[in-house]
Amino acid sequence: MNDNVEQWDIKKRSVSSERGVVAAQNWMAAACGADILFKGGNAIDAAISCAFALNVVEPWMCGLGGSGYMVIWLANEKRAIAIDFQGMLPSKVDLSDYPLDPSVPDAIMGFPGVAENANVIGYKAITVPGAVAGLSAALERHGRFDLDQVLSPVIQLAERGVPIDWHATMHIALESAELAKFPAAAQQYLPSGFPPQPERYLPIPKLIQTLIALAKHGPNEFYRGKTADKIVADLQAGGSRINADDLAAYEPLFIEPLVGIHRDAKLYTPGETSGGLRLNEALNYIEANLDLSKPFGAHTYVTYAKALNQAFKTHVKRLGRIDKANCTSHMSAVDADGNMVSLTYTLLNRFGSKVVLPETGILMNNSVSYFDPRPDFPTSMTPRKRINASNMCPTICVRDDRALFAVGASGANHIVPCTLQISALLLDYELSIEEVFNLPRIDADDSNAIHVDPSIGEDAIVTLSEKFQVEVAQNLVFPKLYSCPSGVWRSPEDTKVYGISDPANPVAGAIPEGPFEFGTAKYATVPRA
């Protein structure tokens, strides 16, 4: 494979602060969160601002039209909470909209192909999005700021437009053929009919109006207000069965987190529908089988690989499938009081359904593909069923009622292997978060084949080859084979907190508490078509 393509070492330094850090897949979104910390917000305020900002700087991964999970550690209360804001099918969902077509390849969730990919692309692929409800509910219950305050830097960011660098151009180009099928999406992301060249800003006037309306009127604007009316009108004009009652009925779920134990620490994840079950099973295997009398080395990776292989086999028996690919975003935040947030949300595929709603500028998910288009299965489509199985695994680790770290990642079935290795290395060997994020990783599932980063070393590769079919593959920007993590860590020795994001993602970054200096536009604005 790509075992010797890019002949350099890529590393990132962690950032530190005594007042808080936000880590995300885009440094500008993290900077919005850091700005909120600077203004007196807590980790919840910062994470929510960062999450909304990702809609502007990384819209192909997540946004107002998406859904997900978050875990929050409340330091003063010494407890963790989890919020499920996964998507929901419409009340009028109809299987006849998704006729099976054997000429269409299986969908990414492993379900049979549907005629014209109606469950993957276009208006019928869209579920009721939970992002605005979930993010706003967390803010209302546990933040210090109101929605308009956390949206303030986001709106400033949006007024410049979507920043286009080579990385953004790549993501847009990868989906350009499908984006071209939808006029509003083509107008937004394909100026002059082509992916935009780097060093430009794409104007997003409709999305700015939507963000301003949310800031002025609150989250009910999205589900019951004038913005909701626009959303429903656009959806139904395109053939979606989502109606006004479906939007108004949506509520995020505050749930008890799933708790795993490893090295006397508690790891909180968002319940059994997330990747938490696999994480916990793998950690249990490691605790029982890793020989800590030996230094970190090849045997460590073998134990981790066996743990993941077992956990994924259990998962397949339970669910019957593995989600093979999606495009997600993760962010982590910590403040001076020790509150932490781990938040993952997604449009599912890159650019979701490829639908931009003309009147609101919202890029919508394609989460109908989470559901089986056949009747009488546990994951079959039924009215207002919520997404009930995901790889997303936002995690917060606590020991002695003190949060140690918050981590998570994007990347479908790569998420749990990534989160497992970061969590285990931090707890098994007490390495720093900077050391752990810069170590090479493996990626394993229920099969006998594993991906191995060649920088792991020849000794580890040979040892792993004795147990698995090893495919040597570098951790490249694309294709992404090892997930994209972001994390924060609180030092047990001093008052500092640290943050870091994926070394192989050129725009991922961690930003310490401080003002976001927007300054003047760095790039020119692309004229709208």
VENJOKA-V947433 format. One record per backbone hydrogen bond with DSSP energy under -0.5 kcal/mol. NH is the residue of the N-H (numbers start at 1). CO is the residue of the C=O. Records with the same first field share a line. If there is no record, write none. Layout:
NH: CO / CO
This chain:
3: 1
5: 2
7: 5
8: 6
11: 9
15: 499
17: 497
21: 334
22: 511
23: 332
24: 509
25: 330
27: 507
30: 26
31: 27
32: 28
33: 29
34: 30
35: 31
36: 32
37: 33
38: 34
39: 35
40: 37
41: 36
46: 42
47: 43
48: 44
49: 45
50: 46
51: 47
52: 48
53: 49
54: 50
55: 51 / 52
56: 53
57: 53
58: 54
61: 58
62: 58
65: 363
66: 63
67: 346
68: 85
69: 344
70: 83
71: 342
72: 81
73: 340
74: 72 / 79
75: 73
78: 74
79: 74
81: 72
82: 255
83: 70
84: 253
85: 68 / 83
88: 128
89: 385
93: 90
97: 94
98: 95
101: 113
104: 101
107: 111
110: 107
113: 104
115: 99
117: 114
118: 115
120: 117
121: 117
122: 353
125: 122
126: 123
128: 88
130: 66
131: 66
132: 64
134: 130
135: 131
136: 132
137: 133
138: 134
139: 135
140: 136
141: 137
142: 138
143: 139
149: 146
150: 146
151: 147
152: 148 / 149
153: 149
155: 151
156: 152
157: 153
158: 154
159: 155
160: 156 / 157
161: 157 / 158
162: 202
164: 200
165: 163
169: 165
170: 166
171: 167
172: 168
173: 169
174: 170
175: 171 / 172
176: 173
178: 175
179: 175
180: 176
181: 178
182: 179
183: 181
186: 182
187: 183
188: 184
189: 185
190: 186
193: 190
194: 191
196: 189
199: 164
200: 164
201: 524
202: 162
203: 201 / 526
208: 204
209: 205
210: 206
211: 207
212: 208
213: 209
214: 210
215: 211
216: 212
217: 213
218: 214
221: 218
222: 219
223: 219
224: 220
225: 220
228: 221
229: 225
230: 226
231: 227
232: 228
233: 229
234: 230
235: 231
236: 232
237: 233
238: 234
239: 236
240: 235
247: 243
248: 244
249: 245
250: 246 / 247
253: 84
254: 252
255: 82 / 253
258: 269
260: 267
262: 265
265: 262
266: 398
267: 260
268: 266 / 396
269: 258
271: 269
274: 271
275: 392
276: 271
277: 274
279: 275
280: 276
281: 277
282: 278
283: 279
284: 280
285: 281
286: 282
287: 283
288: 284
289: 285
290: 286
292: 290
294: 291
300: 297
301: 297
302: 298
303: 299
304: 300
305: 301
306: 302
307: 303
308: 304
309: 305
310: 306
311: 307
312: 308
313: 309
314: 310
315: 311
316: 312
317: 313
318: 314
319: 315
320: 315 / 316
324: 108 / 322
327: 348
328: 326
329: 345
331: 343
332: 23
333: 341
334: 21
335: 339
336: 19
338: 335
340: 73
341: 333
342: 71
343: 331
344: 69
345: 329
346: 67
347: 61 / 327
348: 327
349: 347
351: 60
352: 60 / 349
353: 364
354: 351 / 364
356: 354
357: 355 / 362
360: 357
361: 357
364: 355 / 362
365: 65
366: 347
368: 125
369: 366
370: 367
371: 368
372: 379
380: 377
381: 372
384: 90
385: 382
387: 87
390: 273
395: 407
396: 268
397: 405
398: 266
399: 402
402: 399
404: 397
405: 397
406: 488
407: 395
408: 486
410: 484
413: 323
414: 411
415: 412
417: 413
418: 414
419: 415
420: 416
421: 417
422: 418
423: 419
424: 420
425: 421
426: 422
427: 423
428: 424
429: 425
431: 425
436: 432
437: 433
438: 434
439: 436
443: 451
450: 469
451: 443
452: 471
453: 441
456: 453
457: 454
461: 457
462: 458
463: 459
464: 460
465: 461
466: 462 / 463
467: 464
468: 464
469: 448
470: 468
471: 450
472: 470
473: 452
474: 2
476: 474 / 479
481: 479
484: 410
486: 408
487: 500
488: 406
489: 498
490: 404
491: 489 / 496
497: 17
498: 489
499: 15
500: 487
502: 485
505: 502
506: 504
508: 505
509: 24
511: 22
513: 20
514: 34
517: 515
518: 516
524: 199
526: 201
529: 187
